Amino acid sequence: MICEVNAQPQIGVRTTPAIYREALSALMAGSSRIPAHLIVTTSGTGIAHHEAVQAAAELKCNGISTSAGVWVDGNRVAARPDSAYHAASILLGEPTVRSALCIVAAKDVFTMGLPASRFQSIRVVSHDKAAPAHQRELEALIPRVKQHAAQVLT
């Protein structure tokens, strides 16, 4: 049974947009973001899967994304996405993820950006910091990611 249809529904006496924001905030109860951590690799090789699992355990993440796939609670939910950026997007959209670890290559950050606007921590990993190309990549990368995390580690 339909009682009434409104073209512009009103929630109360106030009709300002702020009332909708207040109602949504009350319904969401706390932060609407899951804790997300990012590891950016400056070498083309990335990090080994067992290293990703170990880092996820240390950060208390139940979800991991890499260029090789996406895992939630140890189960693969997506295999071989187009890029690590797309894998991170898949992981961050998974409803069962309580905390996420996204691992992307620096080249993906430069070409596609970050998979989320905010991370609890961003760790930059370089297997060969002495190589001039990696040093230049690090110098360009740090200022770019610094504004998107509470903590950036190199």
Secondary structure, DSSP 4 states (H G I P E B T S, - for coil): ------SS---SS--SHHHHHHHHHHHH-S-SSPPEEEEEESSTT---HHHHHHHHHHHT-SEEEETTEEEETTEEEEES-SSHHHHHHHHHH-TT-SSEEEEEEHHHHHHH--SSS-EEEEEEE-S-TTSHHHHHHHHHHHHHHHTTEEEEE-
